[in-house]
């Protein structure tokens, strides 16, 4: 028996070039973020209230929150 999601009707709304299925590396978010920080340390990671924060700045702030 097919359920409502087996036909994936939302795929018809995807932009051209967007694959219906994606594969992701077997890594945690923090592992992927650490790699991104190394690769793009000085690049803008986010803009918040008009202030640009680089990946390294976000990493430093996030590490302050880590209780371990």
C-alpha positions in Angstrom: 0.0 0.0 0.0 1.3 3.4 -1.0 1.2 6.3 1.4 0.7 10.0 0.5 4.5 10.6 0.5 5.6 7.7 -1.7 5.0 9.6 -4.9 6.8 12.7 -3.6 4.5 15.3 -5.3 6.6 18.2 -3.9 9.4 17.3 -6.3 7.5 18.9 -9.2 8.0 22.2 -7.4 11.8 22.0 -7.2 13.8 24.4 -9.3 15.6 23.0 -12.3 18.8 21.3 -11.4 17.7 20.3 -7.9 18.1 16.6 -7.4 15.1 14.7 -5.9 17.5 12.9 -3.5 20.6 14.2 -1.8 23.5 12.4 -0.2 25.2 13.8 2.8 28.6 13.0 4.4 28.6 10.8 7.5 29.7 13.7 9.8 28.1 15.6 12.6 27.2 19.3 12.1 30.1 20.3 14.3 32.6 18.3 12.3 31.3 19.9 9.1 31.3 23.4 10.6 34.9 22.9 11.8 36.0 22.0 8.3 34.1 25.0 6.9 35.8 27.3 9.5 39.2 26.1 8.4 38.4 26.5 4.7 36.6 29.9 4.9 37.8 31.4 8.2 37.7 35.1 7.1 34.6 34.8 4.9 31.2 36.1 6.1 29.2 33.4 7.8 26.2 35.5 8.7 25.0 39.0 8.9 23.0 39.9 12.0 21.6 43.3 12.8 23.9 44.8 10.1 27.1 43.3 11.5 29.0 40.8 9.5 30.5 37.8 11.3 33.2 35.6 9.8 33.2 31.9 10.2 36.0 32.2 12.8 34.1 34.8 14.8 31.0 32.5 14.8 33.2 29.6 15.9 34.7 31.6 18.8 31.3 32.6 20.0 29.9 29.1 19.6 32.8 27.6 21.6 32.0 30.0 24.5 28.7 28.3 24.7 30.1 24.7 24.9 30.0 23.5 28.5 32.6 20.8 27.8 
